[in-house]
Amino acid sequence: MPLQPTSSRLRGPRWSRRAILASAGLLVAGGAALAQTAADSAYPQRAVTLIVPYPAGGANDAIGRLVGQKLAEAVGQPVIIDNRPGAGTTIGTALAAKAPADGYTLVLGSLASHAVGPHLIAKAGYDPVRDFAPVGLIGTAPIIATVPKDSKYATLKALVDDAKAHPGEVMYGSAGNGSPLHLAGELFNQDANVKMVHVPYKGGNAHTLDLIGGRLAVIFDTSTAAMPMIRGDKIRALAVAAPARLPELPNVPTFAEAGYPKFEVNGWYALYAPAKTPQPVVARLSAELGKIMALPDVQEKLRGFAVRPAYGSPQELAKFTQSEYAKYGQVIKSASITVD
């Protein structure tokens, strides 16, 4: 028989079963963490899906496709555009919120999806702050007060004076109850202390057609939607909700210049991933988006959509999202806005 040690100093450490299992668990966890880190650093290893909660065609879709194309070039993997419109952008956005948090599903967020929709749709299916990992802002589209080409209102002051002289008679249109255009109109009602009447339409461009035809007095529309009509000389701009005059509209004053410095309403676009997406993946996406936003051709194309290029860190976008969500929640509550 082999000799047995007679001194306790010669014996090895006595390991309990629990200690052995715990040590094994730590080794497994450490290995998994290393594997995850390696996987994150190699991201992406396959195609990425970018959900665009708008119909194919139009400026909103074009912005998503522009970012998707440039992101694909940057990361060396295809970026597939998945158009999922409906319910004021909440259908596609909810789908993104429920996707695996692995960086392979992203969503083009906006004022509609991350500041307005969840306040109005009880079963939107997501919380814009809790359920997403912000990646970065893409750009902003300032609101423009637009009137028919032959409108009697030459200035914003003339519109306000008429609305005050005839409360409840001046009508502004929007794409529907609770739409960003509706909320912009309500905010202006509050800022100017007037009572213009909201006329909601069922989406599409019917509200714009009625503005062109003179059946509406004014629409507070995003620059993305309004600029093609302004460039086509079909409607006129009275004021823009931007810090400075737009280069495309050098003769159109800002709302501040027109006497309403508090009216700062913008449509906006941003990139989000599902919450709990690994931080290294979010950091990679954010870094690539920052480079993309600095490209001259991207800036030129965004300006062509009347979008002002903008970029911020994930932390800045997180604060911005919280601020916008709270701001429009208050507007919706104070004006008792509901959807049909």
Summary of the structure (lengths in Angstrom):
residues: 340
radius of gyration: 26.3
end to end distance: 89.2
largest distance: 112.1
contacts: 1116
relative contact order: 0.16
helix: 44%
strand: 19%
